[in-house]
Every structure is written in C-alpha cells, then in structure tokens.
Amino acid sequence: MDDFAFRPTHVAPPGGMASWTAPDPARTAARLDALLPVQLLGHQGDWAQVLCSNGWITWVDGRLLIALPQPPPTAGGPPARTADPRPALADAETALARYRALLEDLAAGTLDLESFRENSRGLRVGLVVDGEALWVFDPVHDRWCYCDGLQLQTYAATDRPPPSSPRPASTPASAPAPAPAAAPTAVPGAASSPARGPYAPTQAGEP
C-alpha cells in the first residue's frame, strides 16, 4: 500500500471499538484498538466505512469516532506581527490634543470649569516611551499595551467596563454622552464524543 495514500481523519475511542465487515450487525469483524487512527471513507446512516493504516477497510459505528483536527495551512510568508502600534498611538494623540484644546479654552476664559469637567469626562490618555519600549493605554478595552518596536500586545488589563466616551465641545450639556459599543466576546464551545450505547448502528434506510 502506498504510505502517502493514508490520511487519518479520526481515531477510535479510548476504549477501542467493534467493527463489522459490512453495515450489518450480524457480520462482526476484529475489534479496533484504542485511539487507532483511521481514514473515513463514507457513511451509510450511522455506519461509517473506515480505512486503517495497514490497508484494511471495515465498518464501525460512526457516532463513536473521534475527529482529528485539520492540518494547519501551509505558511506562505513570514509570520505576521500581532498588532500595529500606530493606530493606538494615533488614538492617544487625538485624545491628548482634545484635552489640550479644553485646557487652552479654560485658560483663555472661553470655557468655564463646569463645562471643562463635562467635556473631559471619560477622556483617558496613557503613554510612556522609554527608548524602544512603548506603553500605551487602550481606553476602549481598559488595558495597557506594550510595544517593543515590532508588535503590540496586552500588558495589563482590568475587569472594569469602559467609561462613557467624552462628548464633543459642540454637544449641549443636557445631551447624554454616547456609550461605546461593547466588543463581542467569542466563547468557544467544546464538543464531546457521544456515549457508546448497547445497540448496533442504525442501518441505512431505517427510520
């Protein structure tokens, strides 16, 4: 048998599994060893036809097979950087310019203290540069990020919800400040193997 023709897609369950020479409960065959790699060839109802590494083809209860993860895609280039620090720096510069403009208006007397507090509410800026090292605050996700010149990664985070966004100077004081959209959290699900029952697989054509 060609060694390259066998591509395992599943393994037998940890306790091993029965097999049959045909999709018929009366035609039993040798039992498959625990975690034996097999290649799925096809289905008939709950029956599954599998290929073993030695070229032997047999039928098993397909509900008991454990799927193997797919191989990773072939790398087509150098590894990508985890994140670009420039957007975070641009956000920090915008927030700092906003705060500086409010201070200028307050110092010039064109903005009173109450309006200054109202318009700067929720505005947070954090930026530290030490040689090649950069720490920048992400107010949307309430976290500090660190950059070594190549990649941006989370340095520290809290469980606090993000504050309300600062309202523009042109927004009346009575208008509510817009709340930032919450970032969706992906919750991965865990699939479990079905329990083995005391009955033979359902044959094709049965209700």
C-alpha angles and dihedrals in degrees: 000000000000107000091213094056093072113085110169114219100170142016131219116258119270091262094051122241143243121252137198134208090229136009090277124107090219095059102072123179138182119314117251118238122247114281092000109169114239137173116231111231103174150321138247107183106302091342118101126196111216138185120220124210091255091058096258114142119203142155125250141169099279092203090070098052117109113221119229120224115260116256115263118260117265112266109248098186146352118319113276122240114257093235142346112244094204097083090052090050091049090052090050091049091050093049092047092049089050092053092045091052090052090051091049091052091047092050092047092052094240090113126047124221095255092053090046090055092045095050095044094048112125093011110134128172128179125173132155124173120186111170107298092347120096131187115188128176120233105206094185094063095024095237142119117238127203126211127190093190094273108056141013119226137167112274101177135349139183134210093237116121113246116265124248115279116258112260120238119256091247093057113101115246091242094058116096117247113248114251118228117247113258115245111243115246117219112221110196115217124223117222117210127205115254116254116255112250130207093251137084121255118277111261123232112271095028116122 
